[in-house]
Amino acid sequence: MTGPPPLPPSPSPSLPPAPRSSPPPGDRGTPAIDNPPGAFLAIYRLLLRSLAKRGRLIGLGLVGLAGVLVALAIGASKPFDPLGDGAHFIDHFGLSVLVPVTTLVFASASIGDATDDGTLVYLWLRPVKRSRVALAAFAASLTICLPLVGVPLVVAAALVGGGGELISGTAVSVAVAVVGYCGLFTAWGVRVRRALPWGLAYILLWEGFVARAGKSAGRLALLSYSQSVLSEYTGVGLRLAESPLAVGIIVPIVVAGLAVAYASHRLNVQDVA
C-alpha cells in the first residue's frame, strides 16, 4: 500500500534587495540635505564668534579712531570748503583704505578660519546646504564690518563740518561698499589660499593704480561705485565717480549676490580636509 504522494517543495521566499547606502551629505559632489530649522542662525553665530577676535577688533578699531581724530583736526582748522575737503577725506581714507582692508580681513577669514580650526569639517558632517554656510559667512562678516567702519566714518563726516549731504553720502556709500566687498572677499577666501596678501594686492594695485588709468578698468573696481554714490550725494567730483546713483548702489549688491553664489558652488565641489 502506497502512501500519499509527497508535497512539492515550497518556493523559498525571495529576499528584498538590500537598500543602497547613500553617501554622507558632506561628500564632495553630493548635495546636502536641506537645513533643519534654526541651522542658519546656529552657523551664523558660530562663524560670528570665530571672526570676532579681540586683536582684529582692537587693531582695526584703532585705525577707525585715527580717522576720527584726523577729521576732528580738519574741522578745527576751519577749511574753506568743508564739504569738498570732507568728501575727499572720506574717499581717500574711508572708501579707499579702511572699508576694503577691514572687509578683506574679516570676510576672507569667515571661511578661512573655519577651515583652519576644523569648524568647516564639523559643518560638513551636518545636513546643511553649502549655500547656507556661504550665506552665514557673508552675514557674519557684514555684521562686524558695518558698525566697525560705518560708525567712525559717519562720525568723521560730522566732525569735518560738511553738513547733512556729507553725512548721508558717507553713510550710504560706506554701506554699499561694505556689502560689495564682504561678498567679494567671502568668495575670495573660499577660492584663494593666502587670501589676505592677494586681497591686499588687489586693493593696492588694481583699485589704487590700474582702475585709475581709464574708465574701462574703473568699472571693474568696486571703489568706483562707492565713489559715485558719495559724489552724487555731495556734488563733489571724485576720480572714479562715473556712474549714476542707482547704478552705484545696485552694482555692489549684485556683485555680493553673485560672489556668495560662487562661494556656495566652490564649497559644494572642493575638499575640506
Residue, then its C-alpha position, 0 to 999 in steps of 0.5 A: m500500500t502506497g502512501p500519499p504522494p509527497l508535497p512539492p517543495s515550497p518556493s523559498p521566499s525571495l529576499p528584498p534587495a538590500p537598500r543602497s547606502s547613500p553617501p554622507p551629505g558632506d561628500r564632495g559632489t553630493p548635495a546636502i540635505d536641506n537645513p533643519p530649522g534654526a541651522f542658519l542662525a546656529i552657523y551664523r553665530l558660530l562663524l560670528r564668534s570665530l571672526a570676532k577676535r579681540g586683536r582684529l577688533i582692537g587693531l582695526g578699531l584703532v585705525g577707525l579712531a585715527g580717522v576720527l581724530v584726523a577729521l576732528a583736526i580738519g574741522a578745527s582748522k576751519p577749511f574753506d570748503p568743508l564739504g569738498d575737503g570732507a568728501h575727499f577725506i572720506d574717499h581717500f581714507g574711508l572708501s579707499v583704505l579702511v572699508p576694503v582692508t577691514t572687509l578683506v580681513f574679516a570676510s576672507a577669514s569667515i571661511g578661512d578660519a573655519t577651515d583652519d580650526g576644523t569648524l568647516v569639517y564639523l559643518w560638513l558632517r551636518p545636513v546643511k546646504r553649502s549655500r547656507v554656510a556661504l550665506a552665514a559667512f557673508a552675514a557674519s562678516l557684514t555684521i562686524c564690518l558695518p558698525l566697525v567702519g560705518v560708525p567712525l566714518v559717519v562720525a568723521a563726516a560730522l566732525v569735518g563740518g560738511g553738513g547733512e549731504l556729507i553725512s548721508g553720502t558717507a553713510v550710504s556709500v560706506a554701506v554699499a561698499v561694505v556689502g560689495y566687498c564682504g561678498l567679494f572677499t567671502a568668495w575670495g577666501v573660499r577660492v584663494r589660499r593666502a587670501l589676505p596678501w592677494g586681497l591686499a594686492y588687489i586693493l593696492l594695485w588694481e583699485g589704487f593704480v590700474a582702475r585709475a588709468g581709464k574708465s574701462a578698468g574703473r568699472l571693474a573696481l568696486l571703489s568706483y561705485s562707492q565713489s559715485v554714490l558719495s559724489e552724487y550725494t555731495g556734488v563733489g567730483l571724485r576720480l572714479a565717480e562715473s556712474p549714476l546713483a542707482v547704478g552705484i548702489i545696485v552694482p555692489i549688491v549684485v556683485a555680493g549676490l553673485a560672489v556668495a553664489y560662487a562661494s556656495h558652488r566652490l564649497n559644494v565641489q572642493d575638499v575640506a580636509 
